[in-house]
């Protein structure tokens, strides 16, 4: 190994030592390359050292999840067992990312904090049932930074959630007046959880997007968002013709702009990626038919990409965004790839924030959380005034049927929640810029693959032998995409490393004795963090830091009865034996 290469590794170890040390891993090797741009093309807004730490954070999250998240153990299992595998995988990934963020943000500037604005996992997805509950996640309001800054911001976040008269503008103005800079984050620690649980060969990844300001979201929110992603060249063609190319534009008009932008491109070489499957027929069936009737190719499950890899369409709306645009495979006419349909809100907004980095533009609109109406009707429902006297009548007109009182109540709740969270429901369509208070913003998009990703081409975690694993991670910002392959060695045995990557409450459930284990003051913070990660719907916040845990509100399918019993015992034991450290905790 050359001296220059050793120097590069040493610098990476110096910059990322806090994260490496937390997870007991050693950096054996670093291979850097630039997909777009050059090393001297300019860095991201976080600076070189923090960018490296964030890349390592996504890498260790991907590594820990792949090794200890029960990969593939849901294949062929009953639905309840698949759900449990998914919960445990999400818990490992969310815990690893949270711990990594806590350690790396010790190096933030003194007046800075990272705040999670959006996280994936609050609601069951299509095809799941409500009793399956939310997945473990890093959700709205999680704050990382130096203690004084984090406490100040967290107190305002609690007020934002619980005080109806304290609005997002109050939060934003108060933190700015205090001289605090908040970096917003959108997090999906395990994208494609179902594919991971079922042992798919491609797809699962860790995604972390960081912004130089928080998104203007004021409550924990996860819903669905219509999303159309087009190359920026197509948007510019439409603008020259005085045509708006948005999610609500007829696809025939979009196709005209595409063919004018790329003359001579065969219709069959225009590929539209969209979610597929029986559960989505009501919502997207008309969209599939609209594109198909124009003669273009609506991508099906298993279609071979120009790279030779196969697509999947049952999930995973984020990664296909990396492929949007013209593709020259060197054989015959060029191809064009674009994304249409809808996504969970966190995935949609993460993908849209890639726009300035990938020379694209994404048009979005807010959808309901039901799957009854088509993609054209969803935005119209979300624009209704839930307090208007004629809400039920107008809802029935859009749905094309008689609506019951229960229908009216359910849809009013969906619209009110989106409005209260600050989603731009008053606009028929919106772009990513509308979600930032400053309109102009800078972003850093980080991702690491657990298994190979067919769209970006990133390989998954590779076992190099002797407890050494290579993890590929990307960092994209305006002007460049940086790809780094990190060779990480587990310092501990595989079984001991499992403990390092496991939440404390999970370790107790696995048999570690909480009564004989040496207690540290950090246990209070770790347990608080874990409760917020895997049972946020069972928490009631009060005062500045008080947290009341309602374990009976958590479904057994989410938290098994025996684990629930143990967690209750553990919490009571800590509360009894260390009342000062756990003064914030109440068990209902």
N, C-alpha and C positions, 0 to 999 in steps of 0.2 A: 504494500500500500504506500502510495507516494506521500511525501510530507504535506503537500497541499491538501490531499484528501483527509489526512489525519487532522489538519487544522480545521477543515470544514466540520468534521464530526465533533471535534472539541468545542467549536463555537455553538453547535446545536445543543450539545450537552449543557453548556453553560447557560444558554438561553432558556432551556426547557427543563432544567433539573428539578424544579418543584413538582411538575407533573410526573416525570419519570420516577422520582423518589417515592411519591405517594403510592404508585402502583407496583413498586418493586421491580421495575424493568430497567434494562441497560440498553443504550443505543449502540448497536454494533456497527451499523453502516448507514450512509445516507446517499441516495442517488437523486439528483435534482434535474428537472427539465422544464422547458417552457412551451406549453401548447400554443399559446398566442403571446406575442410580445417577447421581450428580452429581459435579462437580469437587471439591466439599467433603465428599463422602461418606466420606472417609478413604482413606489411601493403602495401598500394599502394605508388607510388612514390610521390603523392601529400601531404602525411601526414594525420594523423587522423582527425584533425580539418577541413581541406579543403574537405576531402572526405565526411564528414558529411554534410557540406554546399552544396556540389554538389548533394548529395542524396536528401536533402530537396529541392534544386532547381528543380530537375526532379519531385519531388512529388507535389510541388505547381503548376508546369506547367500542370501536369496531372489533378490536382484538378480543377484549373481555367478553363481549356479547357472543362472538363466534365460538369461543372456547367454552364458556360457562353458561350460556343462555338456553341450553337444552335444544340445540339445533336439530331439526328433523324429528324430534320425539313426538310430534303431533300427527305424523303421517299414518293414516289408517285408523286413528283413534276416534273414540266417541267425541261428539261436539263439546261436551263439558271438559274433557281432558285436553282437547285442542285449545280451548279457551284458557285453561290453566297454564299450558305451555306458553301461550302468547303473553299472559300476564307476567310470568316469571322472566321471559326474555325482555319484555319492556322494562321490568323493574331493574334488571341488571344494567341495561343500556342507560336508563335515566339516572340511575345511581352513579355509574361511572362518569357520565358527563357532568353531573352536578358536582361531584368531588373534584374533577379536573378543573372546572370553572372556579371553584372555591380556592384552589391552590394557585392557579395562574393569576387570578385577579388580585392576589397580594401585591403584584407588581404593577398594578394600574397606577396612573398618576393620582395624587392624593385626593383630588376633588372629583374623581370619576367613579362611576358604577355601571355595571352591566345589569340590565333588567330584562327578563323574559317577557316579551309582549304577546307572543303566540306560541302555543305548543300543541302538538298533535296527540290526541288520546282521551279527550274529555267525553266523547260520545261513541256508542256502538256504530259501526259503519253499515253500509248496505248489506243485507243478508244476515246481519246479526240481530239479536233480539234485545230489548231494553234491559232485561234482567242480567245480561252479560256485563253490564256496567262499564264504567270508564276504564281505560288502560292506564297503568303508571306512566307519568309524564312529568316534564318540566313545564309548568303552566304559567299563566299570567301572574306577574307580580313577584316572581322569584328574583331576588336582588343579590348581586355579588359585588363586593368592593371592600375597601378598608372599613373596619367596624363602625366608626363614627358616621361615615357616609351611608353605609348600608342601613344602619338603624334609622337615620333621618328619612331616607327614601322609603323604607319598608313601612314606617308609620304613616306616611302619606298614601301609600298604596292601600293599606288597610282602610283608611278613611275613604279613599276613592271607591272601594268595594262596598263599604257599609253605610256611608253617609250620602243620602240621596241629594243633598244640597251641595255636596262637594264634587265638582265636575272636573273633566279632564283638563280644561283650560286653567282651573285653579291649581291643579297638580303641576302642570307644566310651568306656570308662572312662578309658583312658590319655589320649585327646585332651581329654576334659573336665577331667581333673586338671591338664593342662598349660595350661588356660584358653583353649583354642582352640574357636571356634564354627565348625562345619562346616555349610554349606548344601548340601543334596543336590540333584542335578539328574537329570532324565530327558530324554533328547535323541533326536530323530529329525530330523536335519538335512535329509532329503529324504523326506518321506512320499509314497507313491505313485510310487516310482522307475520302475516298469514303464510307468505311464501317461506319465511324463515322457519316457522313452526313445522311446516310440511316438508322441509328438506329440499326446497327448490335449488337448482344449480346456479341460478342467477337472480339478481335483484336487490336483496337486502343491503341497506347502507345506512350510515349515520350522516345526518345533515344538520349543519349549524350555520345560520346566517346572522351576521352582525352588522349593525347600522350605526352611523354617527349620531343618531337621535332615536328616541323610542317611537314606535308606531302609535298613532293616536287612537289606541284601543283602551277602553276604560274599565272593562270587566273581563273576567275569564270567559272566553268565547271560542267555540268551535262550531262551525256550521258547514255549509256547502256553498261553493262559488262557481258560477259559470265562467269559463275561461277559454279564450281564443288567442293563440300565440302565432304571430306571423313574422316573417323576415321584415326588417325595417325598410328594405327596398320596396316591398309590396305596399307598405303604408305610404311611402313617399309617392309612388305612382298614383294611388288613390287620391292623395291630397292635390296633386297636379290636375286631376280631373274633377276637383271639387266634390269628392265623394268621401264620406266617412266610412272607414273600414273598422267596425266595432263588432261586438258579440251579437248585436241585434241586426246587423246588415245581412240581407239575403245572401246565401252562399254563392248563388250565381253571380252576384256582383263582385264578391271576393274573387271568384274564379276569373272574371274578366281582368281584374287587376293583376292577378298572378300571370296570366298568359301575355299580358302586355309587358310585364316586367321581365319575363323569361320567354321570349318568342320561340316558337317551335317546340316547346316542351310537350311531349305526348301526354294526353290525359291520364293514361295508365301509369305514368311515371310521377304523378302527383299523389303523394301518400298522406292520408289524414289519420293521425293516431288519436284514438278516443277510447275511453273506457267501454268495455263490452260486457255482455252477460245478461241472463234472463232478468235479474233484479233491476236492470237499468232500462228495460224496454220502454216503460211508460215515460221515463224522463228523457231518454236520448233516442228512442226509436225513430222519431220524425227527423232528427238530425242525421242519423245514418242514411235514411232514405233520401234526404235532400242531397247529400254528397254523392251517393251512389247513382242517383238519377242524372247527375251531371257527367257521369262517366269516369270519375276519379276513383282511386283505390282507397277504400276504407280499411285500414290495417286490421287484420284478424290475428287471433292468437296463434303463435307459431310461425308467423311470416318471417322469412329470412331477410334480414337487413343487408345492405351492401357489404357490411363487414363479415357476413356469413353467419352471424349469430341470430338467434330467434327472439322475436318480440313476445311479450306477455301483455294482456290487456285487462286482466281482472283487477289490477291494482297498479300503483306506481306511476302517478301522474307527474312526478318531479323530474326524474332522469331523462325522459324523452325530450324535454326542453333543450337539452344540450345538442340534439340532432337537428333542430329546426333550421331550415335554410336549404340552399342548393347543395346537392351532393353529386360529385363527379366520380363515378366508379371506374372510369377508364374504358368502359365497354358500352358503346352506343351513346344515345342522348343522355343528358343529365337528368337527375331526379330532384324532386322537391319534397321536403318533409315538413309537416306542420302539425300542431296540436289543437284539438278542439274538444268541447264537451264541458266537463265540470270536474271539480276536485274538492276534497276537504279544504277548508279555508286556509289552514296553515300551509299545506302543500301548494295551493294555488298562489298564495302570496310569496312564498319562497321562490317558486318558479318564476313569477313575474318580476321579482327583484333581480333576476339574471338579465333582464332586458338590456341595460346599458353595457353589460359585460359581453353579451353575445350578439349585439346589434339586432335586437328583436323588439317587438312591441306586443304587449299582452293587454287585451281588453277583457274586463271582468264585470260581473254583476252578481248581486247577492241572491242566493237561492234559499228556499225553505229547507227544513230538515226532514220533510216527508218525501215520498217517492211516488206521489199520485199524479202529478201534473207534468206536462212536457216542458222542455227547456225554454220555449217561447213564453209560457205562461208564468213560470217561476218569478222572473223579475217584476212582473206586473203585480203579483200578490205581495211581494216584499215592499212595494211602493205604496200600498194602501195605508191609510191612517187607521190604526187599530182602535182609536177612540171616536172615530166618526160614526154617527148614528146609522148610516147605511152600509157599514162594513160587511155585514153578513150578506146583504143583497149583492154587493159588488163582488164579493168572494165567489158567490154562486155563479155569477155571470162569467167570471174567468174560468172557473172549474167546469162550467157547462152542466151543472146538476144542482139539485136541491141540497142545501147544507143544513146540518143539524146544529143545535146549540153547542154540542160538544166540538163539532168542527170549528165553529166560530171561535170558541174559547181557545182551542189548540193553536189555530193560526194567529190569533191575536197575541198569544204568548210568544210565538216564534218571532213575530215582527217587533214586538216590544223589546225582547231580549237583544235583537240585533241593533235596534236603535240605541238602547241603553249602553251597549258595548262600544258605540261609536262607529259602527260599520256604515258606509256611505249609502244607505238604503234610499235616500232622497234623490239619488242620481240614477238614471236608467242604466248607465255603464260608468265604470271608473277605471283608472290605471293605478299603478303602484304609487305614483307621486301623490295621489289623493290621500294616502294613509300616513303621510309624514307632515308634521306641523310646519316645517320649513319649506315644503315642496321640493326644494333641492336637497339632495342627500348623497351620502357615499356609503357603499356597502362592501362587505367581504363575505363571499360565499364559500363555505368549507364543506367538504364531503369526504367520506372514506368508505370504501366498499368492504362488506363482510364476505359477499360472494360476487363473482364477476358481474359487472354492469354492461349489458349489451349496447346501451346508447352512447355512453361516454367512453366506453372501452376500458375502463379501469378494472384491473384484475382484483380478485378477492384476496382474503388473507391466505398467505402461502406458508406452509410448514417447511422450514429449511432444515429441520432436525436439531437435536440437542437443545430443545426448548427455545429455539430461535424462530421467529416468525416475521415475514415481510408483509407490511401493510402499506397500501398505496393511498395517498390522500391528495386532494386538490384544494387550491385556494385561488378563487377567481375574484378579480376586481376590475374596475374600468381600465381597459388597456392591456390586460394580460391574464393568462391562466397559468398557474404554476402547479406542476405535478411533482410530488416527492414520494420516493419509495423508502420507507424506514424499516430497517432490520432491527427488531426488538427482541432482546433475550429476557426471558423470565428468570429473575434471580432466584426465586424460590421454586420448590417442587410444584408440579401441576396442582396437587391437592391444596397446598398452602396458598398458591396463587388464587385458587377459587375463593378462599376466605378473604383475600385482599380485595377482590372485585365484588364481594357479596355485601348487601346491606346488613347492618348489625342485627336487625330483627329477624332476617332470614337465617343468619348464622345461629341465633338462638333456637329457631324452629328446626334447624338441621341437627341440633343436639348439643351445641356449646352451652355450658352452664353460666347463666348470667349472674348467679349468686356468688360463685367462686372466682369469676373473672375480675381482674383489677379494673376498677371503675375510674374513668377519666372525666374531667369536666367537659371534654369535647363530646362525650356520649350524649349530652343534652342536645347539642346542636345536630348531631348525626341523627338522633331519633326524631327530632322535630322535622328535619329535612326528609327523612324517609316517610313519615306520616303524610307530609304535604305531597310527596311524590306518588304514593300508591293508593291513597284513599282520600283525595281532596274533597270528594263529595260528602264525606262523613265528618268534615271539620267545621266548627263554628268559631269564628274569630271574635274576640271581645277585648276592649281596652286597647292598649298600645301593642301588647305582645301576647295576650292571652289566647289560648287555643283549647277548645272543648272538643273531645273526640267522641263521636257517636258510632261506636263499632257495630251496634245492632242495625244501623242503616246500610251497612255494606252487605251485599248479597253473598251467599255462600259460594256462588260460582266465581266470584271475584276473590274472596278471601275465605278459604275453607273454615268450617266451624271449629276444628281443632286448633288451627293457626290463630283464629280470632280469640279463642279462649286463652292461648298462650300469650298473645300480644297484650291482652287485658291484664294478665298476671304480671307480665314484665313491667308494664306502665305503672301499675299499683306499687310494685316493689321499688322502682326507682323513685316514685313520688314519696313513699314512706321513708326510704333510707337516705335520700338526698333531696330533701324538700326545697332547699335554697336553689339548687341548680335546676330543679323542675317546678319552680313556682309558677311558671307560665302554663302548666298543664292541668287540665281537668278531664276526668273520665266520666262520661255520662252513664 
